[in-house]
C-alpha cells in the first residue's frame, strides 16, 4: 500500500485486460536487476542485442518499483487531466508550435489526423527536472513523487540500458551514459498521455488508427505497461502485431537517436496506436512514459569507434558533415508533427517528409 503520509490522489480505474484473442508479438524480457553484476551485464548485453535486432522492443522487469508504487504513479498521471480545468490547462500549454518545446499540455485541439479527425488525446510533458517549469496547482503536492519517478527512470532504468547497449557494441560501458547527462541541456522528460474513445464515424474516417506508424525521435522510450491494448509494432514482414500488457513491466524501444549513433545497427522500430479491442473501447487509455534524449549538443553521427559497427558496416542517414545535433533534430521533429504536409512515398500506405536532409516515414 502507498505510504499514508503521501498526498491524497483519486484512484484511476483502468480497463480490465482484454479477453480477445489478438496477434501478439513475442518480445524478450530483460531482468534489469541482473545488471548490478559484471556477469549479469555480460549476459544481458547479449539478450538486449538480440531483442533490438529481432523486434526493437522488449520488456524490462524487476526495475525497482513495486506494483503499489506503479499503481500510485498511474493515479498521479491522471491528475493533469482529471483535476485541472480547461482554462488552467491553457495557462500551461506547450510551445511546441512556436519553438519545439514539449513541456506542458498538448491538447486534443492541437493535432489532427489528415485534417479529418482531431486527435483524441491529451498530453502533459514534464522535464526530468520538475523545477524547470511551473505546474498546475493540483500537481504541486505531487511534484516530489514525480521527481523521484523521473530520477528512477533515468538512473535505474535508462542508464543500465545504455550501458548494455554500449557493451553490446564493444564500447566502454559509459559511452552512451556520458551522452545522456541528467544535468546537461536536453529534453529528457516524463510524459503522461490520456487517450479518449472515438465515435464510430471517427473510427471509420481514420481506419481505426489513433496515431500513425512512426519511430520515436529520441534515444530510448520507456512505457510503463498498462492494460488497454492499442500499441502495435510493425514486424519485418510489414505486418502489425499487438504489444501484450505485462503487469508492472516496462516496454522499451529505441528511437532515431540510437539509429543515428549506431549507424543503423539498432533501428528505431515503427509502431502505432490503434482502436482497442471491443471489450476495452469504452475506456480511456492512460499512459506513463519516459522519453530519453541525448544531450542537446551531441552530433548525431555513428560511433565509428565501435568494433561491432566496423565489422557489420555502417549505414548513415546523412553525411556526417550534415548531421544535426540532438537539439536541432528534436526541435525540427517536434515542430513538424501535425503541421508539415506529407507526401506519398514509394511504399504502399507510407507518407514521407524530409527533415535536415533525412527522410522520415509515416505509416498509415
N, C-alpha and C positions, 0 to 999 in steps of 0.2 A: 504494500500500500504506500501511496505517496506520503511524504512527511507531513504531519498535521500542522506544522508551522508554516507551510507554504501558502501563498495567497489562494483564495478560492477561485476555481475556474469551472464553469459548467462542463459536464462531461459530453464530449462529442460522440454520438451514437453512429458508428459506421455500419455499412451494409453487411449482412451475413455473407460468407463466402459463396460464390455461385455454385450451383449444383449441375450446371450444364456441362456437357462433355466437349471441351474445347481442345483445339490442337495446340498443345503447349510445347515450347522448346525446352529441351533438357539441358539446363545450364549447370556449369560446375559450381561447387560450393567450397569457398575458401574459408578455412577456420583461421581467422586473423590472430587469434590468441597464440598460435604457434610461432608467430613472427618474433616472439620475445627471445628466442634462442637462435644461435648460429645454424644449428642443424635444421631447425624449423624453417628458417628463411631459405635455406638451400632447397628444401623440398617444395616450399610454397612458390618459389620463383619459377619452378618448372610447371607447377599447376597453373599459375597465373598466365604464363606464356601460352600454354595450350588453350586456356579459356579465351584469351584475346584473339588468338589465331582462328579458333573454331567459330565463335559467335560474337565476340567483342563485348558481351555482357556476362556477368557472373554474380552469384550471391556471396555475401560476406556474413558469417555468423560468429558468435562469441566475441562481439565487438565491444563489450564492456557496459552496455546499457541493459538493465533488466526490462522485463515486459512491462512492469509498473511504470518505469521511467519513460518508456516509449509511449505508453498509453497517455501519460501526463503530457508529453510533448505534442501529441495529436490534439489533445484538449486545448493546449495553448495555441496550436496552429490555426484553430478555428476562430480564435478571438478577434483577429484583424477583420474578419468578415461578418461575424455574428454580433459583435459588441461595439461596433464603430458605425456611426451614422454615415449616410452617403455624403453629406456635406463635409464631415470631418475627413473622409477619405480623399476628397478633392484637395484639401489642405496639404495632404501628404502624398500627392500624386507624383509619380516618377517623371523625370525629364528626358526619357529615352528618345522622344521625338526631336527634342532640341539639341541634346548633346550626347545621347547614347548612354546615359546613366540610368540603371535599372532600379536603384534604391527607391523604395516607396511603392505606391499602388499602381498597378496596371489593371484597368477595369474592363468590364465586358464591352464598354463602348469604344475601346481603343482600336482593336484589330478586328479584321473580318476575314471571311473565307471566300475569296474570289469576288468580293463585293455583294454576295448574295445573302449570307447569314452571318450575323455577328457572333464572335467567339463567346461562348457561354462560360467563361472562366474569369476569375479574379485572382490577382497575384499580389502578394506583399513581399518585397525583397528587402533584406536586412544585411548590411555589410557585416563581415565576420567580426568586426569591432562595432558593437551596437551603439557606441557613443558617437559614431561618425555622423549621425543624423538624428533629428528629433523624431519622436514617435507619437501615435495617438495615446490619449490618456489611459485607455483601457489596457494598453500594453506596458505602461511604465512599471507597475509592480512585478511584471514578469520578465523584465529585461535581464536580471541576473541569471535566470534559468536559460534564457535564450543564448546568453553569452557563454554559459557553461556548455550548452549543446553545440554551439559553434566551435568552441575550442576542442571539444571531444571529437567532433568530426575531423577537425584539422590535424590534431596531433596524434589521435589514437586510431584513426581510420585512414585518412588521406596520406599522411607521411609513411606509415608502414607499406601502403600500396605503392607509393612512389619508390620506396627502397627496393621493393620486389621487382618493379619494372626495370630499374637501373641494373639490378643484379641479373635479371634475365637477358640484359643486353651486354653483360660482362663489363659493366662500368662500375666505378666506385659507388657504393650504396647511396651516398648523399648527393649524387649528381643532380637528380631532379628535385630533391628536397631543397637544395640551395637555389633552385629556380622558383620555389614556392615558399616565400618567407612571410610569416604572419604579420610582421610589422612593415613590410615593404609596400610600396604603392601597387595595389592590384584590386580587382573587384570580386575576389572570392566571397561568396555570400550564402546565407541561409535564405531559402525561399519557401513560402507557404502558398500553395495554389489550390483553389477550390473550383471544381467543375460543377456546373448545374445541368440538369436534364434538358434536352431539347424537345420540341414538338415533332410530331411525325412528319409534318410538312418540311421542317428544317432539316430533318434527317434525310429526307428524300432528295433535297436540293444538294446536299453535300456527300451523298453516297455513304452516309453514316460515319464519315471521317471528321473527328473533332480537331485534330492537329495533324497537318500533312507530314508525310515521311521526311525526315531531316536528320542531320547529325548535329550534335551539340558543338558550340564553338569554343568551349573551354578545354581543359585538360581531362579532368575526371568529374563525373557526375555521380553523386550518391543519393539514391532514392530509398527512403525508409518504407519498406513494403507495407502496402495497405490492401484491403480485401477486394476493392472494386476492380474487376477485370476490364482493362481498357488499353493497356500498353501492349504493343506488338513490335516485334523486330523483323526485319527482312533478312531471310537466310540466303545463302549463296545461290540457290535455285531461283531466287526472285520472289519466292512465296513469303507470306506473312504468318508468323507464329506468335501465339499469346505468351506473355510472361505470367507464370503462376505466382500467386501470393504465398509467401512463406512467413509464418508468424515470427515477428521480432528479428527478421533478417533484413539485410540491405541489398539493394540491387544496384550494381556498379557498372558503369560503362565508360569508355574512352571517348574523347571528343577531338575536334580538329587540331587542337594544340599538340596533342600526343601524336597525331598523324603527321603533322609537320616535323616535330622533333625526332621522330623515329624513321623519317624518310619513307613513310607508307607501310612500314613493317606492322605496326599496330594501327589499324584503321578505325576511324570513327564509325560506329555501326548505325545504319539507318533504322530509325524507329518512328512510330507514330502513335497517336491516341485515337481510338475509335469508340463508337457507341458500345456500352457494356451489354452483356447478355440480358435476356428478357427479365430474369429474376432480380436484376440489380438496377434496372433502368429508372426507377423512381427515386433513387438515392443520389445524394451528392457524392462527389469523389474528392476527398481531401488529401492533399499530398504535402509531405515534409521533405525538402530537398536540400542538398548541399552542393553547390556548383563551384568547383575549384578552377581558378585561373592562375597561370604563372605570373610572376612579377611583370608589371607593365612594360619594363624596359627590355625584356627578353626578346631577342630577334628570333622569329620562327623559322629557323634553319635546322637541317638534320644534324644530329650528334654524330658526326663522321668519325669521331674517335672510337666509336663502339666496334669491337671486333666482330660482333654478330652482324651489324649492318654492313660492314666491309665484306663479309662473306656472302650475304644474301643479295646485296645490291640495294641501292638507294633510289627511291622514286621521289623526285622533287615535285612539288605542286607549283613551284615557280622558281625562277633563278634566285640564287642566294642574294644577289645584289638588289633584287626587287622584293625580297621577303619582308612582310610587315612586322612591326613589333606587336607584342600582345595587345598593347593599348590601342593601336591603330586597327588591328583586326577586330577586337571586341567592339569598339565604337561603331565601326562600319557594319558589322553583322547586326548589332542591336538596332541601329537606326534604320536599316533596310527592311527589317521584318515587318510585314503587313503593309509596307508602303511601296517598295520597289515593284516595277512591272516585270513579271516573269515571262520568259519566252519559252516556247515549246522546244524541248531538247530532242536529241536523236533517238533516245529510248522512248518506248511507249509509256504514256502516263507520267512522264518526267518533265518538269519545268526547270529552267535554269536562270541564274543571274551571275554576273561577274563582279567580284569584289577584290580589289587590289590585284587584279590580273588572274585571280583564281576562280574557276568555275564552281558554283555552289548549286547543288541539285535539290529539288523539292519533289517528293514522290506522292502522287495522288492515290 
